[in-house]
Amino acid sequence: MVNQARQFGNIERDDEQEAPPRILAFRPESEIRAERDIAQIALLRAQVLALREELAKAQKQVTSYEQLLKNARQRESELRTSFNQKK
C-alpha cells in the first residue's frame, strides 16, 4: 500500500506540474461597474446617433410633404379660379 500511495502521490504531482497554476485576479467592484457603464454609454451613443439620423430623415420627409401640400393647394386655387371664371 505504501507503494500505491507513492504512485498516486506521483500521479497527482505530475498532474499539478502539467497544469498551469490558476491565479485568481480580483478586481474592485467599481472597476467592473465602470466597464459596464462605459459599454452602456457606447450603446446609448449609438442609439442616439441612429435616432438623430431617423429624425433628420423624417424632417426631410415632412418638408417634402409640406411642399406637396402647398403645391396641391395652389393648384386647387387655380382650378377654382378657372372654374368660377367659366360660369
Secondary structure, 3 states (H helix, E strand, C coil): CHHHHHHHHHHHHHHHHHCCCCCCCCCCHHHHHHHHHHHHHHHHHHHHHHHHHHHHHHHHHHHHHHHHHHHHHHHHHHHHHHHHHHC
